[in-house]
Amino acid sequence: MTLLTVERIKLFSTRSPWWCMILATVLTVGLTSIFAASTKSKDLADLTPSVTQFAYNFGLVVMMVMATLAVTTEYRFSTIRSTFLAVPARTPALVAKATVVGLLAGIVGEVTAVGSWAVARVIQPDAPLAINTAQEYRNVFGVGLIYMLSAVLAVAVGLIVRQSAGAIVIELVYLLLLENLLPAIPSIGDNIQHWLPFTVGNNFIVAGQPNTGDGPEVITDMPFGPWGSLVYFAVVCVVLFVVACVLAKRRDA
Amino acid sequence: MIEAQGLTKRYGRTVAVNDLSFTVQPGRVTGFLGPNGAGKSTTMRMILGLDNPSAGTVRINGRRYTELRQPLRQVGALLDARWAHPNRSARSHLRWIAVSNRIPVSRVDEVLEIVGLTSVAGKRAGGFSLGMSQRLGIATALLGDPAVLLFDEPVNGLDPEGILWIRQFMQRLATEGRTVFVSSHLLSEMALTAQDLVVIGRGRLIAQTSTRAFIDNASESSVRVRGPEMDRLHGVLAGQGLAVRDVPEGDDGPAALLVANSTTEQIGELVGRVGLVLHELSPQRGSLEQAFIQLTGGDVEYHSGGLGGLGGPGGRSGPGGPGPAKPPAVGAPAQPSAGAFVAPPGQAGAASQGGAAR
């Protein structure tokens, strides 16, 4: 509990987390409001709760950057050494950091998701935006869970790479390029795609949704259902974080 | 009390710290002395559990740092003044560290008061001058009111006022019964600050002794002698088996003789017995720097050109003050005493290698 307070103080006593949170919210909600406002009345039936989340990846990337910076700036300014001097066991401090950063990312994820849905509803009150089914709840409220787990993954990458630019580049190249390019490999590409963590994580949000081309991409024939996909994504993030903690404990600070 | 036992740190094939054993007693300021790259910082990091030793152990009050519960209450350290997030205020910086070891947050304002940073407590640490950063670092070390304190090169880059403040501060901490371990490559500074010395070179222990004994044992004293009949004087002294060297007329005054390993009493009596007149008979005390160079000998990371010239054929320590001893052949360094620490241009490569190896 003490260490959670420590990480909270660390996070909020600098300005960049605030900027990242504002940016993530403005990007997603802003893009969704433009989307909703430019939807023609004949296409109104396509504006579902799932479609309002089409921009969630933007906010996700920003929050992953925040999570990475929460670690790498500690290395950059050597405050990680002060942290390890205060907590020589190291792992508790790192778990506390991942918890605080993950929870914050989760909250921001929920705010952006609900905000995007609400702004669409305000702009297009006649669109079918009511949230009733379990699937529609997942479409909107599931976004925060993916934010949370992705932030833990970003903390892990930051701990392994220990350098802001390197860690962020790796994350962005992987998330935005590699996960989109690997499926293009002939014959085995589809099989690979079904096991790529962010694709599977996305499946938790969109599983069972018809692919309209507007909302987040829907891939059929995924190996897991929605909750299985979430568990798979969580396992990937936690395993990477455990590896990062082992490395951080073994390496000289 | 800090006890190191066979402490060793290897980076690949480079041995940064080699089988180092020493003890640091409470109630005294203990200097940790060695040239740049000798392994002082690595040793400090191993004491604090930041680096894992390749072999050996180091214990603080009988326990390894990683075994301490709420370590900041027992050990305070200033390893680098810049270990603060530049966009975080001094108070926030101290606050998170205090909370991490359940130190009352009211202590933050106390230590800020002690180091004189109260007026800038809300300012970003990134805007601090080096002196202010150093004070913030000391405030961090003092947060838990620890009995053991480590400072790594605390006076580096400080102005005279700041140096004086830190020196007095460390002595005050020691008189309060705390263990104070301070590293430095500045021997003159250590002579003024520390009562005990742990001297290392190339990662190995060279001496653990009191500062007083270190200077007395290590610095050879020589005597400068001058008289109207220099040739006879030379003959008499050399005839007694003393190492005598001619010093030509120069900045230090007229031509004279320098007698190594001798005392004014010995020479006065010798000369008096043969009835020679003397115009000068003065002891030339070796500086701490020379004592250090003599002791560390081959253990400094790199040698400057000036060092070999200083030693000369008459003995490695060379005679007395820097002025008369300096042979004209020596080129680069203006002050021979600084030679061991400042590489002349020709050896810049070797110097940077030493830094990289560290």
Interface residues (C-beta under 8 A of the other chain):
Chain A: T2 L3 T5 V6 I9 K10 S13 T14 R15 S16 T73 E74 F77 S78 T79 R81 S82 T83 F84 L85 A86 V87 P88 A89 A93 R250 D252 A253
Chain B: R45 L48 G49 L50 D51 N52 Y65 T66 L68 P71 L72 A77 L79 D80 R82 W83 A84 H85 P86 N87 R88 S89 S92 H93 R95 W96 I97 V99 S100 N101 R102 T140
